[in-house]
């Protein structure tokens, strides 16, 4: 007779046939729901990408698409971009911040 641990790791092993069917259907429904959400997310991303006007964003997306290895994005950005990020982090530490509303108003013509 199998241990309780085996039954816990494989709930269908000892379940009656009708319970196995319920477990399978539940797993299938979760997979379908997940697939639907992924497809919805993909469509939303496609819609968003078609509105992009910024060449840098498009170049970054192309890099992501072409990247087949797990390369750290930090190693793929320019020194200028790294310096800008470091400057922003230093500004945060020094308390040089602006409220989101102010920044949004300042850059609204580009958003």
Backbone torsions as a table, in degrees:
resi	resn	phi	psi	omega
1	UNK	NA	140.1	-176.2
2	UNK	-76.9	154.9	179.6
3	UNK	-76.9	166.6	176.9
4	UNK	-63.8	-34.2	179.8
5	UNK	-61.0	-41.1	179.0
6	UNK	-63.4	-39.3	179.7
7	UNK	-67.0	-35.1	-179.9
8	UNK	-70.6	-41.4	-178.5
9	UNK	-72.8	-24.6	178.9
10	UNK	-133.1	84.4	-173.6
11	UNK	-64.8	-21.9	-178.3
12	UNK	-81.9	-16.2	-174.9
13	UNK	-59.8	-42.7	-175.6
14	UNK	-108.7	1.1	-178.4
15	UNK	-75.9	143.4	173.9
16	UNK	-59.6	160.2	-174.9
17	UNK	-53.4	-47.1	-178.1
18	UNK	-65.7	-33.0	176.2
19	UNK	-68.7	-37.0	177.3
20	UNK	-61.8	-40.6	179.0
21	UNK	-62.9	-42.2	178.8
22	UNK	-62.2	-44.0	-180.0
23	UNK	-62.7	-43.9	179.4
24	UNK	-62.9	-45.4	180.0
25	UNK	-62.2	-41.4	178.8
26	UNK	-62.2	-45.5	177.9
27	UNK	-62.5	-39.5	179.3
28	UNK	-66.8	-41.9	179.2
29	UNK	-62.9	-41.9	179.2
30	UNK	-63.4	-41.6	179.6
31	UNK	-63.5	-42.8	179.8
32	UNK	-65.0	-41.5	178.7
33	UNK	-62.5	-42.7	178.5
34	UNK	-63.4	-43.0	178.3
35	UNK	-61.4	-40.6	179.7
36	UNK	-64.4	-43.9	179.2
37	UNK	-63.5	-40.3	179.1
38	UNK	-64.3	-44.3	179.5
39	UNK	-63.2	-39.9	177.8
40	UNK	-63.1	-44.5	178.4
41	UNK	-61.4	-42.1	179.2
42	UNK	-60.3	-44.6	-179.9
43	UNK	-63.9	-39.3	177.7
44	UNK	-64.9	-39.0	178.1
45	UNK	-66.1	-43.5	178.1
46	UNK	-59.2	-45.5	179.6
47	UNK	-60.0	-44.0	-179.9
48	UNK	-65.2	-43.9	-178.4
49	UNK	-61.2	-36.5	-179.3
50	UNK	-66.4	-16.7	179.4
51	UNK	-94.0	-7.9	-176.7
52	UNK	-66.8	136.3	176.6
53	UNK	-116.1	-16.4	-174.8
54	UNK	-81.4	118.4	-178.7
55	UNK	-62.3	-35.5	-178.9
56	UNK	-62.6	-43.6	178.7
57	UNK	-62.4	-42.3	-180.0
58	UNK	-65.4	-41.4	177.7
59	UNK	-62.1	-41.1	178.5
60	UNK	-63.2	-40.7	177.8
61	UNK	-64.6	-39.6	177.4
62	UNK	-63.7	-40.6	177.2
63	UNK	-61.7	-42.3	179.0
64	UNK	-61.9	-44.4	-179.9
65	UNK	-63.1	-42.5	-176.2
66	UNK	-78.8	-17.6	-177.6
67	UNK	-73.7	118.0	179.5
68	UNK	-104.5	-13.7	-179.7
69	UNK	-110.8	169.4	179.7
70	UNK	-88.6	76.5	179.6
71	UNK	-94.8	135.5	179.2
72	UNK	-68.9	130.2	-178.2
73	UNK	-59.0	-30.1	-179.3
74	UNK	-60.4	-34.8	-179.8
75	UNK	-74.9	-12.6	-176.2
76	UNK	-105.2	-4.9	179.3
77	UNK	-94.9	161.0	-177.2
78	UNK	-74.1	163.4	176.1
79	UNK	-61.4	-36.3	178.3
80	UNK	-61.1	-43.2	178.8
81	UNK	-67.4	-40.4	177.3
82	UNK	-61.3	-43.7	179.4
83	UNK	-63.5	-39.5	178.8
84	UNK	-63.9	-40.8	178.5
85	UNK	-65.4	-45.8	179.2
86	UNK	-61.1	-40.2	178.0
87	UNK	-63.4	-42.5	178.1
88	UNK	-62.4	-41.5	178.0
89	UNK	-65.5	-38.6	176.8
90	UNK	-64.5	-39.7	177.5
91	UNK	-61.6	-40.9	179.1
92	UNK	-62.1	-48.4	-179.3
93	UNK	-61.1	-34.0	-178.9
94	UNK	-84.1	-3.4	178.5
95	UNK	82.8	12.0	178.8
96	UNK	-85.3	83.3	-176.0
97	UNK	-124.4	155.9	174.2
98	UNK	-124.6	143.3	176.5
99	UNK	-61.8	149.1	-178.6
100	UNK	-54.5	-40.9	-179.4
101	UNK	-59.6	-40.7	179.7
102	UNK	-65.8	-44.6	-179.3
103	UNK	-65.1	-42.8	179.7
104	UNK	-61.0	-42.3	179.6
105	UNK	-65.7	-40.0	-179.5
106	UNK	-64.1	-37.6	-175.2
107	UNK	-107.9	13.2	-173.7
108	UNK	-60.4	-29.0	-179.4
109	UNK	-68.6	-18.7	178.2
110	UNK	-100.6	-9.4	-177.7
111	UNK	-89.7	NA	NA
